[in-house]
Amino acid sequence: MALARLFSKRVALAALAAVGGVAALAFAGSAVAQQQRAPNGWQICNETTYVLEAATGRPDGRAIQVQGWTRLRPGECRVAIGAPLARGTHYLYARTSSAHRGGRQQWTGDARLCVDPTRQFQIENPPRCSDSYEERRFRRVQINKRDSWRTSFSEANQYSQSRSRQLGLQRLLEDAGFDVREGRGGVDPRRIASAIAQFRTTARLAPSASQDQLIDALETAARRRAGQVGLTLCNRTRGRVWTAIARRRGEGWESRGWWALAPAGCVRTIDEVLIQEVYYVYASLDSPNGPRYLAAGGEPFCTSPARFAILGREHCDTRYYQTALFTRIGARNRDGLVVDFEERDFLEAGVMPRQLTPAADDAADATGATAPRRGFDPPSAPAAPTQNREE
């Protein structure tokens, strides 16, 4: 297991990261058909305070064509599918940009379609998701106009497009490491203006740079910050890897999973500075002959077949949980680290890992304990991007 990127203490502008598990957030607003001044095709609008990445599905005879990703800044509308539109059921899904703190939010429904989570794609939806594709739940949208249709994403607190853009800019400033709040009170407009001016200078944005360019540059800076704190797991194998983590929470332990990683996929499982000296990770690699487990061995924690967050690591069976072996990862003096799972890290199918004796001091550094630390320290990320990033 390669700890490929181990990030040291604070870089310029304190790192604030959006990492961790995926939390579901349903459509807060219903689909709305609007013909006035609407462009031809299916227009999707972002009335949230997040940068969104949307995927769509459209009927094509008896098949469904799925494509993604359409990037939407806060307050922005884009045509996802051009006219003429096929009447009938369409499908829509969105997730927040990985630049945001607090884990990736989703706008979902009950229709199960396949997506490529890591890159742009356009596919005919297969009977089962395989290879690099993963299942996502799409919202069904009934379209009955051939020329134009509009659907909006919104949050529980609904905003106008102009308001969502204003609040989205504020969110990105905080994600990029700027403190725009005054004590425990609300947002300070003077701090927002000062932060924007400072960022424009640091990012070398031209005086004529538009608000769209400012948002793009802030998203890039926030994404770089996000990669420098917390715990990120990456799949460097050719198969699907199932992952979970365990750590101390207060006076006890917590285990949490599952994250399914397609080849080359990564997930940030902890989205805050690593304050413990030891964390635990679990991984099993799917293979034609059955699961392959980490060769490093590990210590027992509780798991469940479904997605789980379990407090405590004792008496798993009597609490109707299962027991799995998690591998120790040392994180002393690290704000964040990335764990790369490689083919060589896994035993052959049918071979079980060995259980290790828990350390007497749970907070002790695990250097040399189980998992070899193969990797390198990368250079610190720049304080701000030197150019804008368009997707």
C-alpha positions as CSV (number, residue, x, y, z in Angstrom):
1,M,0.0,0.0,0.0
2,A,1.6,3.2,-1.1
3,L,1.2,6.3,1.0
4,A,1.8,8.2,-2.1
5,R,1.3,11.8,-1.0
6,L,1.9,12.8,2.7
7,F,1.1,16.4,3.3
8,S,2.9,18.4,5.9
9,K,1.6,21.2,8.1
10,R,-0.1,24.4,7.1
11,V,0.5,25.9,3.7
12,A,-0.3,29.5,2.9
13,L,-3.9,30.4,3.7
14,A,-5.0,27.7,6.1
15,A,-6.2,24.6,4.2
16,L,-9.9,24.0,4.3
17,A,-11.0,20.9,2.5
18,A,-14.0,19.2,1.0
19,V,-13.4,15.5,1.6
20,G,-15.1,12.4,2.9
21,G,-18.1,10.3,2.2
22,V,-21.0,11.1,-0.1
23,A,-24.1,12.4,1.5
24,A,-27.4,12.2,-0.3
25,L,-29.4,15.4,-0.8
26,A,-32.7,15.2,-2.7
27,F,-34.0,17.6,-5.2
28,A,-35.5,20.4,-3.1
29,G,-37.4,21.9,-6.0
30,S,-39.5,20.1,-8.6
31,A,-38.8,20.2,-12.3
32,V,-40.3,23.3,-13.9
33,A,-41.2,23.9,-17.6
34,Q,-40.6,27.4,-18.7
35,Q,-41.0,28.5,-22.3
36,Q,-40.5,32.3,-21.9
37,R,-37.1,33.3,-23.2
38,A,-35.8,29.8,-22.7
39,P,-33.2,28.5,-25.2
40,N,-34.0,25.5,-27.4
41,G,-33.3,22.2,-25.7
42,W,-33.3,20.9,-22.1
43,Q,-31.9,23.7,-19.9
44,I,-30.7,22.8,-16.4
45,C,-30.1,25.6,-13.8
46,N,-28.1,25.7,-10.7
47,E,-30.0,27.6,-7.9
48,T,-27.7,26.3,-5.2
49,T,-24.6,27.7,-3.5
50,Y,-22.4,24.9,-4.9
51,V,-20.6,24.3,-8.1
52,L,-22.4,21.3,-9.6
53,E,-21.6,18.5,-12.0
54,A,-24.7,17.1,-13.7
55,A,-25.4,14.0,-15.7
56,T,-28.5,13.4,-17.9
57,G,-30.2,10.5,-19.5
58,R,-32.5,10.7,-22.5
59,P,-34.7,8.1,-24.3
60,D,-33.4,6.6,-27.5
61,G,-35.8,4.1,-28.8
62,R,-35.8,1.3,-26.2
63,A,-32.4,2.4,-24.8
64,I,-31.3,5.3,-22.6
65,Q,-28.4,7.5,-23.6
66,V,-26.5,8.7,-20.5
67,Q,-23.9,11.5,-20.6
68,G,-22.0,13.8,-18.2
69,W,-20.6,15.9,-16.9
70,T,-22.2,19.4,-17.3
71,R,-20.5,21.8,-15.0
72,L,-22.8,24.5,-13.5
73,R,-21.5,27.5,-11.5
74,P,-23.8,28.8,-8.8
75,G,-26.7,30.7,-10.5
76,E,-25.8,29.4,-13.9
77,C,-28.0,27.7,-16.5
78,R,-26.8,25.5,-19.4
79,V,-28.4,23.5,-22.2
80,A,-27.7,19.8,-21.4
81,I,-29.6,18.3,-24.4
82,G,-30.3,20.3,-27.5
83,A,-33.6,20.4,-29.3
84,P,-35.6,18.7,-30.7
85,L,-36.4,16.9,-27.4
86,A,-38.0,13.4,-27.3
87,R,-41.2,13.5,-25.3
88,G,-41.2,11.1,-22.3
89,T,-39.1,10.3,-19.3
90,H,-35.7,11.9,-19.1
91,Y,-33.2,11.5,-16.2
92,L,-31.1,13.9,-14.2
93,Y,-28.5,13.6,-11.5
94,A,-26.0,16.1,-9.9
95,R,-23.1,16.1,-7.5
96,T,-21.2,18.9,-5.9
97,S,-17.7,19.8,-7.0
98,S,-14.9,18.0,-5.0
99,A,-13.6,21.5,-4.1
100,H,-16.3,22.0,-1.5
101,R,-15.9,21.0,2.1
102,G,-18.2,18.7,4.0
103,G,-18.3,15.7,1.5
104,R,-20.0,15.5,-1.9
105,Q,-23.7,16.2,-1.9
106,Q,-26.0,14.6,-4.4
107,W,-29.3,15.4,-6.1
108,T,-30.9,12.1,-6.8
109,G,-34.0,10.1,-7.6
110,D,-35.0,6.4,-7.9
111,A,-33.8,5.5,-11.4
112,R,-30.6,3.5,-11.4
113,L,-28.3,4.4,-14.3
114,C,-24.5,4.0,-14.9
115,V,-22.0,6.9,-14.9
116,D,-18.2,7.2,-15.3
117,P,-17.4,9.1,-12.0
118,T,-14.0,10.2,-13.1
119,R,-14.2,11.7,-16.6
120,Q,-16.5,12.9,-19.3
121,F,-18.6,10.1,-20.8
122,Q,-21.5,9.3,-23.1
123,I,-22.8,5.7,-23.1
124,E,-25.9,3.7,-23.8
125,N,-26.9,2.5,-20.4
126,P,-26.0,-1.1,-20.0
127,P,-28.0,-3.7,-18.0
128,R,-25.3,-3.7,-15.3
129,C,-22.7,-1.2,-14.4
130,S,-19.2,-2.7,-14.9
131,D,-15.6,-1.8,-15.6
132,S,-15.1,1.9,-14.9
133,Y,-18.9,2.6,-14.5
134,E,-20.7,3.1,-11.3
135,E,-24.4,3.2,-10.4
136,R,-26.1,6.4,-9.5
137,R,-29.7,7.2,-8.8
138,F,-31.2,9.7,-11.2
139,R,-34.4,11.8,-10.9
140,R,-37.1,11.1,-13.5
141,V,-38.1,14.2,-15.4
142,Q,-41.2,14.0,-17.7
143,I,-40.7,16.3,-20.7
144,N,-43.7,16.9,-22.9
145,K,-42.3,19.8,-25.1
146,R,-40.2,19.3,-28.2
147,D,-38.6,22.7,-28.2
148,S,-37.6,23.7,-24.7
149,W,-37.7,22.6,-21.1
150,R,-36.1,23.8,-17.9
151,T,-35.2,22.0,-14.6
152,S,-33.6,23.6,-11.6
153,F,-31.5,22.3,-8.8
154,S,-32.2,23.9,-5.4
155,E,-31.4,23.5,-1.8
156,A,-33.8,23.3,1.2
157,N,-33.5,27.1,1.5
158,Q,-34.4,28.2,-2.0
159,Y,-32.5,31.1,-3.6
160,S,-32.8,33.1,-6.7
161,Q,-30.1,32.7,-9.3
162,S,-28.5,36.0,-8.4
163,R,-28.6,35.1,-4.7
164,S,-27.2,31.6,-5.2
165,R,-24.3,33.1,-7.2
166,Q,-23.6,35.6,-4.4
167,L,-23.7,32.9,-1.7
168,G,-21.8,30.4,-3.9
169,L,-18.9,32.9,-4.3
170,Q,-18.8,33.3,-0.5
171,R,-18.8,29.5,0.0
172,L,-15.9,29.1,-2.5
173,L,-13.9,31.8,-0.6
174,E,-14.3,29.8,2.6
175,D,-13.4,26.5,0.8
176,A,-10.3,28.2,-0.5
177,G,-9.1,29.1,3.0
178,F,-10.4,32.7,3.5
179,D,-12.1,33.7,6.7
180,V,-15.0,35.9,5.8
181,R,-16.9,35.7,9.1
182,E,-16.7,38.0,12.0
183,G,-16.4,36.1,15.3
184,R,-19.4,33.8,15.7
185,G,-21.6,36.2,13.9
186,G,-22.6,36.3,10.3
187,V,-20.6,37.1,7.2
188,D,-18.7,40.4,7.1
189,P,-19.2,42.1,3.7
190,R,-15.9,44.0,4.2
191,R,-14.0,40.7,4.7
192,I,-15.6,39.3,1.6
193,A,-14.5,42.3,-0.5
194,S,-11.0,42.2,1.0
195,A,-10.7,38.4,0.4
196,I,-11.8,38.8,-3.2
197,A,-9.2,41.6,-3.8
198,Q,-6.5,39.5,-2.1
199,F,-7.3,36.4,-4.2
200,R,-7.5,38.3,-7.5
201,T,-4.0,39.6,-6.8
202,T,-2.5,36.3,-5.6
203,A,-4.1,34.4,-8.4
204,R,-2.9,37.0,-11.0
205,L,-6.3,37.5,-12.3
206,A,-6.6,40.4,-14.8
207,P,-8.4,43.5,-13.6
208,S,-11.0,42.8,-16.4
209,A,-11.5,39.1,-15.3
210,S,-15.2,38.3,-15.0
211,Q,-17.0,36.8,-12.1
212,D,-17.2,33.5,-13.9
213,Q,-13.4,33.5,-14.1
214,L,-13.2,34.4,-10.5
215,I,-15.4,31.5,-9.5
216,D,-13.4,29.1,-11.7
217,A,-10.1,30.2,-10.2
218,L,-11.5,29.9,-6.6
219,E,-12.8,26.4,-7.4
220,T,-9.3,25.4,-8.6
221,A,-7.7,26.9,-5.5
222,A,-10.3,25.2,-3.2
223,R,-9.7,21.8,-4.9
224,R,-6.0,22.1,-4.3
225,R,-6.6,22.9,-0.7
226,A,-9.0,20.0,-0.4
227,G,-6.2,17.6,-1.4
228,Q,-3.9,18.7,1.4
229,V,-5.9,17.7,4.5
230,G,-7.8,14.7,5.5
231,L,-7.6,11.1,4.4
232,T,-7.9,10.1,0.7
233,L,-8.1,6.6,-0.6
234,C,-7.2,5.8,-4.2
235,N,-7.5,2.6,-6.3
236,R,-4.4,2.0,-8.4
237,T,-5.5,-1.6,-9.4
238,R,-7.4,-2.9,-12.4
239,G,-10.4,-4.0,-10.4
240,R,-13.0,-2.5,-8.1
241,V,-11.9,-1.9,-4.5
242,W,-14.2,-1.7,-1.5
243,T,-12.9,0.6,1.3
244,A,-13.7,1.6,4.8
245,I,-11.9,3.5,7.6
246,A,-11.7,3.5,11.4
247,R,-10.5,6.1,13.8
248,R,-10.8,7.3,17.4
249,R,-13.9,9.6,18.0
250,G,-13.8,11.1,21.5
251,E,-13.3,8.4,24.0
252,G,-14.2,5.5,21.7
253,W,-13.8,4.2,18.2
254,E,-15.8,4.6,15.0
255,S,-15.6,2.5,11.8
256,R,-17.3,3.8,8.6
257,G,-17.8,2.5,5.1
258,W,-18.4,1.6,2.3
259,W,-16.7,3.5,-0.5
260,A,-16.5,1.6,-3.8
261,L,-13.6,2.7,-5.9
262,A,-13.4,2.0,-9.6
263,P,-10.0,1.7,-11.2
264,A,-8.1,5.1,-10.9
265,G,-10.9,6.3,-8.6
266,C,-10.3,8.2,-5.3
267,V,-12.4,9.2,-2.4
268,R,-11.7,11.6,0.5
269,T,-13.0,9.8,3.6
270,I,-12.1,12.4,6.2
271,D,-12.4,16.1,5.3
272,E,-10.6,17.7,8.2
273,V,-7.0,18.0,9.4
274,L,-5.8,14.7,10.8
275,I,-5.4,15.1,14.5
276,Q,-4.8,11.5,15.4
277,E,-1.5,9.8,15.0
278,V,-3.0,6.5,13.8
279,Y,-5.9,5.7,11.5
280,Y,-7.1,2.4,10.1
281,V,-8.1,1.5,6.6
282,Y,-9.8,-1.6,5.1
283,A,-9.7,-2.6,1.5
284,S,-10.8,-5.7,-0.5
285,L,-10.2,-6.1,-4.2
286,D,-12.8,-7.8,-6.4
287,S,-11.5,-10.6,-8.6
288,P,-13.0,-13.5,-10.6
289,N,-12.1,-15.9,-7.9
290,G,-13.4,-13.9,-5.0
291,P,-12.3,-11.0,-2.8
292,R,-8.6,-10.3,-2.2
293,Y,-7.7,-8.8,1.1
294,L,-4.8,-6.6,2.2
295,A,-1.6,-8.6,2.8
296,A,-0.4,-6.3,5.6
297,G,-2.8,-7.8,8.2
298,G,-4.7,-5.7,10.6
299,E,-6.8,-5.2,13.7
300,P,-10.5,-6.0,14.2
301,F,-13.3,-3.5,13.7
302,C,-17.0,-3.8,13.2
303,T,-18.6,-3.6,9.7
304,S,-21.9,-4.2,8.1
305,P,-22.9,-5.5,4.6
306,A,-24.7,-2.1,4.0
307,R,-23.3,1.3,4.3
308,F,-22.4,1.8,8.0
309,A,-21.1,4.1,10.7
310,I,-20.5,2.0,13.9
311,L,-19.4,3.2,17.3
312,G,-17.1,0.9,19.2
313,R,-15.0,-2.1,18.1
314,E,-15.9,-4.7,20.7
315,H,-18.5,-7.5,20.6
316,C,-19.3,-7.0,16.9
317,D,-21.1,-10.3,16.6
318,T,-23.4,-9.8,19.6
319,R,-24.3,-6.4,18.2
320,Y,-25.3,-8.1,14.9
321,Y,-22.3,-6.7,13.0
322,Q,-19.4,-8.4,11.2
323,T,-15.7,-8.2,12.0
324,A,-13.1,-7.2,9.5
325,L,-9.3,-6.5,9.8
326,F,-8.2,-2.9,9.3
327,T,-4.6,-1.9,8.6
328,R,-2.8,0.7,10.7
329,I,-1.7,3.9,9.0
330,G,0.6,6.4,10.7
331,A,-0.3,10.0,10.4
332,R,2.0,11.8,12.9
333,N,2.7,15.4,12.0
334,R,0.5,15.2,8.9
335,D,-2.5,17.4,8.0
336,G,-3.4,14.9,5.4
337,L,-2.4,11.8,3.5
338,V,-3.3,9.8,0.4
339,V,-3.3,6.0,0.5
340,D,-2.8,4.2,-2.8
341,F,-4.0,0.6,-3.1
342,E,-1.9,-1.3,-5.6
343,E,-2.2,-4.9,-6.9
344,R,0.8,-6.0,-4.9
345,D,-0.8,-4.9,-1.7
346,F,-3.5,-7.7,-1.9
347,L,-3.3,-11.4,-1.1
348,E,-4.5,-14.0,-3.6
349,A,-8.2,-14.9,-3.6
350,G,-9.0,-17.3,-0.8
351,V,-6.1,-16.3,1.4
352,M,-7.1,-14.6,4.6
353,P,-5.0,-11.8,6.2
354,R,-3.5,-12.4,9.6
355,Q,-4.8,-10.6,12.7
356,L,-2.2,-8.4,14.5
357,T,-2.1,-7.7,18.2
358,P,-3.5,-4.2,18.9
359,A,-0.8,-1.8,20.1
360,A,-0.7,-1.0,23.8
361,D,-0.8,2.7,23.0
362,D,-3.5,3.3,20.5
363,A,-2.1,6.8,19.7
364,A,1.4,5.4,18.9
365,D,2.8,6.1,15.5
366,A,2.4,3.1,13.2
367,T,5.7,3.7,11.4
368,G,7.0,0.3,10.4
369,A,4.2,-1.5,12.2
370,T,2.3,-3.1,9.3
371,A,1.9,-1.3,6.0
372,P,5.1,-0.3,4.3
373,R,5.3,3.4,3.6
374,R,6.2,3.6,0.0
375,G,5.8,7.1,-1.4
376,F,7.1,10.6,-1.6
377,D,6.4,14.1,-0.2
378,P,5.1,16.3,-2.9
379,P,5.9,20.0,-3.2
380,S,3.4,22.2,-1.4
381,A,0.5,23.3,-3.6
382,P,0.7,26.9,-4.8
383,A,-1.3,29.4,-2.7
384,A,-3.4,30.1,-5.7
385,P,-3.7,29.0,-9.4
386,T,-1.6,30.8,-12.0
387,Q,-4.3,30.4,-14.6
388,N,-8.0,29.8,-14.8
389,R,-9.4,26.3,-15.3
390,E,-12.3,25.6,-17.6
391,E,-14.2,22.3,-17.8
